[in-house]
Amino acid sequence: MIVRPPQTEEEFERYRDLRWRILRAPWNQPRITAQDDLENDDFPIMVCEVDGIPIGVGRAHFISENEAQIRSISVEQEWEGKGIGSIVLKELEKIVIAKGATRIIIHSRNGAIEFYKKNGYKEVEPSYELFGEIEHTLMEKFI
């Protein structure tokens, strides 16, 4: 496995496409919803079986000097349950810890809560509802 940030515009497009197909397309959301204003300050990561073609992606950004948020972890369906999400999560944690994070938060879809618990995160409180049906829970991990 190759774990690194996307480097070319083509890789960024593949990275965004995977994010859109997993997190947005099933709810009939347009491709543009896979992008936001935070991307310029994000630390994106992709896991590739073949270099440049992501099978798992995610991103992190700082919300304060020592607090980071991990977002948009997405894994190709045929790779689910094979540790790719954990690789993405651990790599993002390493990046933000090296840059000074002492607390990491995630607004987890409720279906992913157990995944984050297995990786050391604790539930804090209900967070928000996306697309009128996807409940989220705020989770945190202190470093």
Backbone as ProteinMPNN parsed JSONL, in Angstrom:
{"seq_chain_A": "MIVRPPQTEEEFERYRDLRWRILRAPWNQPRITAQDDLENDDFPIMVCEVDGIPIGVGRAHFISENEAQIRSISVEQEWEGKGIGSIVLKELEKIVIAKGATRIIIHSRNGAIEFYKKNGYKEVEPSYELFGEIEHTLMEKFI", "coords_chain_A": {"N_chain_A": [[0.838, -1.188, 0.0], [0.426, 2.23, -0.707], [0.759, 5.256, 0.904], [-0.041, 8.535, 0.924], [-0.223, 12.131, 0.318], [-2.474, 13.429, -2.215], [-0.964, 14.482, -5.276], [-0.979, 15.554, -7.857], [-3.171, 17.373, -10.101], [-4.855, 15.549, -11.338], [-4.757, 13.396, -9.511], [-5.912, 14.667, -7.293], [-8.479, 14.994, -8.322], [-9.293, 12.298, -8.526], [-9.204, 11.635, -5.822], [-11.197, 13.401, -4.786], [-13.359, 12.4, -6.238], [-13.688, 9.785, -5.23], [-14.409, 10.401, -2.594], [-16.826, 11.769, -3.111], [-18.367, 9.721, -4.389], [-18.728, 7.856, -2.304], [-19.637, 9.296, -0.023], [-21.546, 11.171, -0.877], [-22.892, 10.76, -3.435], [-24.74, 8.526, -3.097], [-26.889, 9.843, -1.966], [-27.873, 11.42, -3.892], [-26.447, 13.812, -4.316], [-24.808, 16.589, -5.845], [-21.592, 16.545, -7.563], [-20.01, 18.728, -6.812], [-20.47, 19.063, -4.12], [-18.617, 17.585, -2.8], [-16.48, 19.129, -2.355], [-15.122, 21.922, -0.518], [-14.651, 25.094, 1.187], [-12.629, 24.623, 2.987], [-10.666, 23.039, 1.957], [-8.27, 24.223, 1.083], [-6.766, 24.521, 3.372], [-6.505, 22.025, 4.356], [-5.142, 18.788, 5.258], [-4.768, 16.431, 3.133], [-5.077, 12.892, 2.586], [-4.33, 9.886, 0.862], [-4.806, 6.417, 0.328], [-3.326, 4.048, -1.657], [-3.524, 1.212, -3.748], [-2.466, 0.81, -6.226], [-0.187, 3.123, -7.325], [-1.29, 6.449, -7.239], [-3.974, 5.935, -7.645], [-6.578, 6.135, -5.656], [-7.815, 4.097, -2.964], [-8.735, 4.583, -0.56], [-9.476, 7.506, 1.293], [-9.032, 10.616, 3.078], [-9.161, 13.528, 5.217], [-7.751, 16.212, 7.144], [-7.915, 19.057, 9.306], [-6.948, 22.006, 11.114], [-8.801, 23.359, 13.798], [-8.356, 24.951, 15.857], [-5.476, 26.18, 17.638], [-4.419, 23.859, 18.889], [-6.198, 21.874, 18.304], [-7.609, 19.547, 16.166], [-9.584, 18.497, 13.338], [-10.791, 15.564, 11.903], [-11.935, 14.518, 8.785], [-14.274, 13.266, 6.332], [-13.487, 10.571, 5.722], [-13.24, 8.01, 3.453], [-13.774, 4.933, 1.818], [-13.215, 2.707, -0.844], [-15.841, 0.539, -1.786], [-15.303, -2.242, -2.189], [-13.054, -2.55, -0.669], [-13.748, -2.139, 1.929], [-13.671, -2.947, 5.401], [-11.146, -4.029, 5.438], [-9.104, -2.736, 6.681], [-8.308, -0.34, 5.531], [-9.56, 2.134, 6.101], [-8.662, 2.503, 8.718], [-5.936, 2.809, 8.253], [-5.921, 5.254, 6.857], [-7.018, 6.931, 8.869], [-5.078, 6.684, 10.963], [-2.807, 7.75, 9.698], [-3.629, 10.411, 9.239], [-3.951, 11.19, 11.911], [-1.251, 11.044, 12.77], [-0.144, 13.143, 11.28], [-1.507, 15.488, 12.257], [-0.884, 15.379, 14.969], [1.904, 15.647, 14.903], [1.976, 18.28, 14.174], [1.091, 19.575, 16.381], [-1.434, 19.0, 17.544], [-3.521, 18.281, 20.314], [-5.957, 17.399, 20.845], [-8.356, 15.644, 18.98], [-11.122, 15.855, 16.902], [-14.105, 14.369, 15.546], [-16.91, 14.431, 13.484], [-18.847, 12.02, 13.376], [-20.615, 9.873, 11.179], [-23.407, 8.106, 12.327], [-23.383, 5.396, 11.731], [-20.706, 4.791, 11.646], [-19.649, 4.95, 14.152], [-18.72, 2.807, 15.809], [-16.39, 2.024, 14.478], [-14.735, 4.273, 14.926], [-14.638, 4.202, 17.725], [-13.183, 1.828, 18.105], [-10.769, 2.778, 17.362], [-9.991, 4.418, 19.393], [-11.562, 6.688, 19.963], [-14.005, 8.655, 21.695], [-17.495, 8.994, 22.343], [-19.116, 12.144, 22.372], [-21.399, 13.901, 22.059], [-24.653, 14.125, 20.428], [-24.535, 15.378, 17.085], [-25.206, 16.57, 14.265], [-27.63, 16.459, 11.556], [-27.415, 15.193, 8.347], [-28.477, 15.805, 5.038], [-31.092, 15.443, 5.807], [-31.355, 12.923, 6.93], [-29.04, 11.506, 7.763], [-27.682, 10.887, 10.658], [-25.292, 12.36, 12.843], [-22.586, 12.114, 15.201], [-20.665, 13.8, 17.579], [-17.335, 13.077, 18.204], [-14.359, 12.43, 20.124], [-10.793, 12.485, 20.724], [-8.175, 12.515, 22.931], [-4.807, 13.384, 22.91]], "CA_chain_A": [[0.0, 0.0, 0.0], [1.103, 3.527, -0.772], [0.0, 6.24, 1.674], [0.543, 9.862, 0.698], [-1.195, 13.121, -0.164], [-2.571, 13.582, -3.668], [0.073, 15.425, -5.685], [-1.291, 16.201, -9.132], [-4.592, 17.708, -10.222], [-5.552, 14.294, -11.643], [-4.896, 12.664, -8.253], [-6.922, 15.366, -6.49], [-9.788, 14.666, -8.891], [-9.612, 10.925, -8.098], [-9.431, 11.739, -4.38], [-12.524, 14.001, -4.612], [-14.355, 11.505, -6.816], [-13.948, 8.718, -4.26], [-15.158, 11.032, -1.503], [-18.181, 12.026, -3.583], [-19.086, 8.467, -4.643], [-19.046, 7.165, -1.055], [-20.314, 10.14, 0.969], [-22.533, 12.097, -1.424], [-23.669, 10.228, -4.561], [-25.905, 7.722, -2.709], [-27.978, 10.737, -1.561], [-28.138, 12.248, -5.073], [-25.825, 15.127, -4.17], [-23.915, 16.887, -6.973], [-20.149, 16.377, -7.316], [-19.435, 19.924, -6.183], [-20.618, 18.978, -2.666], [-17.447, 16.899, -2.245], [-15.463, 20.152, -2.144], [-15.54, 23.055, 0.304], [-13.648, 26.141, 1.382], [-11.584, 24.175, 3.904], [-9.668, 22.238, 1.251], [-6.979, 24.907, 0.969], [-6.043, 24.4, 4.633], [-6.557, 20.624, 4.756], [-4.077, 17.82, 5.043], [-5.431, 15.277, 2.531], [-4.311, 11.643, 2.505], [-4.956, 8.799, 0.126], [-4.172, 5.105, 0.344], [-3.416, 3.506, -3.008], [-2.948, -0.098, -4.046], [-1.667, 1.194, -7.384], [0.141, 4.517, -7.066], [-2.088, 7.477, -7.884], [-5.384, 5.554, -7.712], [-6.948, 5.936, -4.248], [-8.842, 3.153, -2.511], [-9.183, 5.182, 0.687], [-9.067, 8.909, 1.394], [-9.499, 11.368, 4.23], [-8.507, 14.815, 5.362], [-7.77, 16.807, 8.478], [-7.549, 20.46, 9.378], [-6.954, 22.541, 12.472], [-9.894, 24.265, 14.121], [-7.721, 25.873, 16.794], [-4.037, 25.944, 17.664], [-4.06, 22.488, 19.282], [-7.348, 21.004, 18.083], [-7.783, 19.222, 14.75], [-10.767, 17.731, 12.97], [-10.642, 14.619, 10.81], [-13.176, 14.556, 8.002], [-14.467, 12.681, 4.999], [-12.831, 9.296, 5.445], [-14.013, 7.254, 2.474], [-13.065, 3.742, 1.342], [-13.895, 1.98, -1.919], [-16.684, -0.496, -1.182], [-14.671, -3.566, -2.186], [-11.958, -2.531, 0.298], [-14.271, -1.955, 3.28], [-13.412, -4.041, 6.333], [-9.796, -4.565, 5.228], [-8.124, -1.906, 7.384], [-7.927, 0.869, 4.792], [-10.017, 3.29, 6.87], [-7.754, 2.673, 9.857], [-4.674, 3.356, 7.732], [-6.173, 6.674, 6.602], [-7.192, 7.598, 10.159], [-3.792, 6.736, 11.684], [-1.923, 8.687, 9.006], [-4.103, 11.759, 9.545], [-3.592, 11.454, 13.312], [0.19, 11.317, 12.832], [0.105, 14.475, 10.718], [-1.955, 16.574, 13.137], [-0.118, 15.298, 16.221], [3.223, 16.234, 14.622], [1.794, 19.727, 14.037], [0.717, 20.152, 17.663], [-2.777, 18.693, 18.055], [-3.646, 17.502, 21.553], [-7.325, 16.879, 20.799], [-8.866, 15.435, 17.63], [-12.566, 15.604, 16.888], [-14.72, 13.836, 14.331], [-18.363, 14.376, 13.448], [-19.012, 10.704, 12.77], [-21.922, 9.312, 10.854], [-23.696, 7.147, 13.394], [-23.002, 4.063, 11.285], [-19.256, 4.617, 11.763], [-19.235, 5.175, 15.543], [-17.936, 1.672, 16.32], [-15.068, 2.124, 13.854], [-13.943, 5.273, 15.643], [-14.404, 3.7, 19.085], [-12.081, 0.855, 18.017], [-9.55, 3.55, 17.155], [-9.697, 5.239, 20.562], [-12.397, 7.88, 20.089], [-15.133, 8.586, 22.629], [-18.669, 9.792, 21.975], [-19.303, 13.35, 23.172], [-22.801, 14.303, 22.009], [-25.21, 14.168, 19.071], [-23.966, 16.51, 16.37], [-26.118, 17.165, 13.291], [-28.235, 15.541, 10.6], [-27.054, 15.559, 6.982], [-29.445, 15.421, 4.007], [-32.352, 15.119, 6.446], [-31.467, 11.532, 7.36], [-27.806, 10.877, 8.248], [-27.342, 11.416, 11.984], [-23.873, 12.419, 13.186], [-22.227, 12.236, 16.608], [-19.346, 14.362, 17.837], [-16.453, 12.164, 18.913], [-13.07, 13.08, 20.394], [-9.67, 11.695, 21.211], [-7.111, 13.358, 23.473], [-3.48, 12.809, 22.638]], "C_chain_A": [[0.881, 1.248, 0.0], [0.2, 4.531, -0.062], [0.694, 7.587, 1.512], [-0.557, 10.846, 0.298], [-1.326, 13.045, -1.686], [-1.59, 14.672, -4.105], [-0.237, 16.161, -6.98], [-2.783, 16.544, -9.16], [-5.404, 16.451, -10.529], [-5.765, 13.463, -10.372], [-5.917, 13.329, -7.338], [-8.318, 15.08, -7.012], [-10.213, 13.256, -8.493], [-9.953, 10.883, -6.615], [-10.839, 12.29, -4.113], [-13.629, 13.086, -5.14], [-14.692, 10.366, -5.856], [-14.779, 9.255, -3.104], [-16.612, 11.261, -1.904], [-18.969, 10.725, -3.742], [-19.523, 7.766, -3.363], [-19.942, 8.015, -0.152], [-21.439, 11.012, 0.425], [-23.445, 11.478, -2.491], [-24.863, 9.379, -4.128], [-27.113, 8.566, -2.269], [-28.263, 11.757, -2.662], [-27.603, 13.672, -4.942], [-24.867, 15.373, -5.336], [-22.444, 16.765, -6.57], [-19.547, 17.555, -6.552], [-19.532, 19.855, -4.66], [-19.475, 18.216, -2.011], [-16.288, 17.864, -2.01], [-16.02, 21.235, -1.228], [-14.388, 24.02, 0.49], [-12.5, 25.718, 2.286], [-10.446, 23.45, 3.19], [-8.307, 22.909, 1.166], [-6.129, 24.782, 2.226], [-5.981, 22.959, 5.13], [-5.234, 19.91, 4.564], [-4.752, 16.58, 4.471], [-4.49, 14.069, 2.466], [-5.076, 10.673, 1.619], [-4.124, 7.54, 0.282], [-4.402, 4.513, -1.03], [-2.846, 2.091, -3.04], [-2.01, 0.068, -5.237], [-1.429, 2.688, -7.245], [-0.717, 5.46, -7.9], [-3.562, 7.155, -7.996], [-5.857, 5.222, -6.297], [-8.011, 4.864, -4.051], [-9.392, 3.605, -1.161], [-8.651, 6.6, 0.77], [-9.587, 9.495, 2.703], [-8.735, 12.673, 4.307], [-8.625, 15.295, 6.797], [-7.445, 18.285, 8.343], [-7.617, 20.904, 10.833], [-8.133, 23.483, 12.645], [-9.489, 25.225, 15.239], [-6.239, 25.488, 16.83], [-3.664, 24.5, 17.987], [-5.214, 21.494, 19.099], [-7.561, 20.811, 16.579], [-9.075, 18.437, 14.555], [-10.414, 16.825, 11.795], [-11.989, 14.507, 10.125], [-13.089, 13.629, 6.792], [-13.681, 11.411, 4.718], [-13.769, 8.46, 4.575], [-13.162, 6.101, 1.952], [-13.89, 3.097, 0.236], [-14.635, 0.795, -1.314], [-16.012, -1.86, -1.14], [-13.492, -3.676, -1.219], [-12.452, -2.333, 1.735], [-13.986, -3.186, 4.138], [-12.025, -4.641, 6.213], [-8.713, -3.674, 5.817], [-7.731, -0.623, 6.684], [-8.351, 2.128, 5.551], [-9.111, 3.562, 8.062], [-6.405, 3.226, 9.415], [-4.831, 4.854, 7.493], [-6.241, 7.436, 7.923], [-5.859, 7.747, 10.89], [-2.823, 7.715, 11.025], [-2.327, 10.133, 9.273], [-3.783, 12.135, 10.994], [-2.116, 11.794, 13.435], [0.502, 12.735, 12.353], [-0.29, 15.56, 11.714], [-1.245, 16.545, 14.487], [1.252, 15.938, 16.028], [3.146, 17.755, 14.513], [1.197, 20.36, 15.288], [-0.664, 19.852, 18.204], [-2.69, 17.887, 19.355], [-5.052, 16.919, 21.692], [-7.738, 16.768, 19.334], [-10.359, 15.169, 17.746], [-12.984, 15.054, 15.527], [-16.227, 13.955, 14.512], [-18.699, 13.111, 12.661], [-20.447, 10.436, 12.36], [-22.176, 8.213, 11.879], [-23.337, 5.711, 13.016], [-21.52, 3.768, 11.417], [-18.751, 4.761, 13.196], [-18.355, 4.041, 16.06], [-16.526, 1.658, 15.736], [-14.19, 3.099, 14.632], [-13.68, 4.847, 17.087], [-13.241, 2.707, 19.096], [-10.741, 1.552, 17.846], [-9.314, 4.588, 18.25], [-10.519, 6.496, 20.753], [-13.561, 7.613, 21.031], [-16.269, 9.447, 22.107], [-18.789, 10.979, 22.925], [-20.784, 13.703, 23.237], [-23.321, 14.171, 20.582], [-24.752, 15.45, 18.386], [-24.967, 17.154, 15.411], [-26.673, 16.071, 12.384], [-27.936, 16.062, 9.195], [-28.095, 15.011, 6.01], [-30.77, 14.971, 4.607], [-32.473, 13.691, 6.934], [-30.207, 10.898, 7.94], [-27.397, 11.556, 9.553], [-25.835, 11.329, 12.22], [-23.708, 12.583, 14.692], [-20.831, 12.821, 16.714], [-18.563, 13.355, 18.672], [-15.114, 12.882, 19.114], [-12.043, 12.068, 20.879], [-8.616, 12.692, 21.696], [-5.792, 12.631, 23.298], [-2.562, 13.065, 23.822]], "O_chain_A": [[1.936, 1.292, 0.632], [-0.983, 4.645, -0.384], [1.847, 7.764, 1.904], [-1.677, 10.446, -0.02], [-0.385, 12.64, -2.368], [-1.402, 15.663, -3.4], [0.211, 17.293, -7.166], [-3.556, 16.057, -8.334], [-6.521, 16.303, -10.034], [-6.838, 12.89, -10.181], [-6.701, 12.645, -6.68], [-9.252, 14.937, -6.224], [-11.377, 13.039, -8.156], [-10.876, 10.182, -6.2], [-11.588, 11.724, -3.316], [-14.709, 13.009, -4.553], [-15.863, 10.023, -5.691], [-15.748, 8.621, -2.686], [-17.525, 10.98, -1.128], [-20.108, 10.63, -3.285], [-20.584, 7.143, -3.337], [-20.904, 7.504, 0.421], [-22.222, 11.547, 1.211], [-24.66, 11.665, -2.439], [-25.926, 9.495, -4.738], [-28.232, 8.057, -2.207], [-28.823, 12.822, -2.403], [-28.234, 14.624, -5.403], [-24.181, 14.448, -5.768], [-22.098, 16.868, -5.393], [-18.654, 17.364, -5.726], [-18.759, 20.519, -3.969], [-19.371, 18.203, -0.784], [-15.234, 17.461, -1.52], [-17.231, 21.444, -1.164], [-13.281, 23.784, 0.006], [-11.483, 26.41, 2.339], [-9.373, 23.268, 3.766], [-7.285, 22.222, 1.177], [-4.907, 24.919, 2.164], [-5.458, 22.702, 6.214], [-4.349, 20.35, 3.831], [-5.259, 15.753, 5.23], [-3.277, 14.211, 2.312], [-6.307, 10.642, 1.624], [-2.897, 7.592, 0.359], [-5.532, 4.476, -1.518], [-1.812, 1.814, -2.432], [-0.902, -0.468, -5.249], [-2.382, 3.446, -7.065], [-0.85, 5.29, -9.112], [-4.343, 8.014, -8.405], [-5.566, 4.139, -5.791], [-8.955, 4.732, -4.83], [-10.392, 3.072, -0.679], [-7.518, 6.873, 0.371], [-10.471, 8.929, 3.346], [-7.784, 12.898, 3.559], [-9.482, 14.844, 7.557], [-6.788, 18.709, 7.392], [-8.256, 20.263, 11.668], [-8.433, 24.295, 11.771], [-10.196, 26.19, 15.528], [-5.813, 24.573, 16.126], [-2.704, 23.969, 17.428], [-5.2, 20.406, 19.674], [-7.679, 21.777, 15.824], [-9.586, 17.802, 15.477], [-9.812, 17.267, 10.816], [-13.034, 14.413, 10.769], [-12.013, 13.271, 6.312], [-13.25, 11.194, 3.586], [-14.93, 8.237, 4.919], [-11.974, 6.271, 1.677], [-15.107, 2.956, 0.357], [-14.11, 0.122, -0.427], [-16.14, -2.572, -0.144], [-12.988, -4.772, -0.977], [-11.647, -2.358, 2.666], [-14.052, -4.319, 3.662], [-11.749, -5.671, 6.829], [-7.535, -3.831, 5.494], [-6.893, 0.119, 7.196], [-7.583, 3.087, 5.634], [-8.826, 4.716, 8.38], [-5.798, 4.026, 10.127], [-3.966, 5.638, 7.884], [-5.592, 8.47, 8.077], [-5.546, 8.83, 11.385], [-2.099, 8.431, 11.717], [-1.47, 10.985, 9.506], [-3.389, 13.268, 11.27], [-1.761, 12.742, 14.136], [1.316, 13.436, 12.954], [0.503, 16.459, 11.99], [-1.029, 17.598, 15.086], [1.714, 16.688, 16.889], [4.142, 18.443, 14.737], [0.835, 21.536, 15.276], [-1.042, 20.403, 19.238], [-1.902, 16.949, 19.477], [-5.305, 16.063, 22.539], [-7.501, 17.682, 18.543], [-10.804, 14.371, 18.57], [-12.312, 15.249, 14.514], [-16.759, 13.618, 15.57], [-18.817, 13.138, 11.436], [-21.381, 10.734, 13.103], [-21.261, 7.477, 12.252], [-23.022, 4.901, 13.887], [-21.111, 2.612, 11.311], [-17.544, 4.701, 13.43], [-17.334, 4.304, 16.695], [-15.572, 1.314, 16.433], [-13.043, 2.792, 14.958], [-12.6, 5.108, 17.616], [-12.405, 2.744, 19.999], [-9.696, 0.98, 18.152], [-8.536, 5.524, 18.067], [-10.204, 7.302, 21.628], [-14.038, 6.484, 21.145], [-16.042, 10.497, 21.504], [-18.59, 10.84, 24.131], [-21.363, 13.796, 24.319], [-22.537, 14.111, 19.634], [-24.598, 16.485, 19.034], [-25.523, 18.204, 15.734], [-26.244, 14.918, 12.436], [-28.176, 17.232, 8.894], [-28.54, 13.872, 6.152], [-31.498, 14.198, 3.985], [-33.562, 13.265, 7.318], [-30.298, 9.838, 8.56], [-26.839, 12.653, 9.551], [-25.189, 10.349, 11.845], [-24.582, 13.124, 15.37], [-19.916, 12.385, 16.016], [-19.04, 12.851, 19.689], [-14.776, 13.811, 18.38], [-12.363, 10.982, 21.362], [-8.218, 13.596, 20.961], [-5.689, 11.423, 23.511], [-1.399, 12.663, 23.799]]}, "name": "protein", "num_of_chains": 1, "seq": "MIVRPPQTEEEFERYRDLRWRILRAPWNQPRITAQDDLENDDFPIMVCEVDGIPIGVGRAHFISENEAQIRSISVEQEWEGKGIGSIVLKELEKIVIAKGATRIIIHSRNGAIEFYKKNGYKEVEPSYELFGEIEHTLMEKFI"}
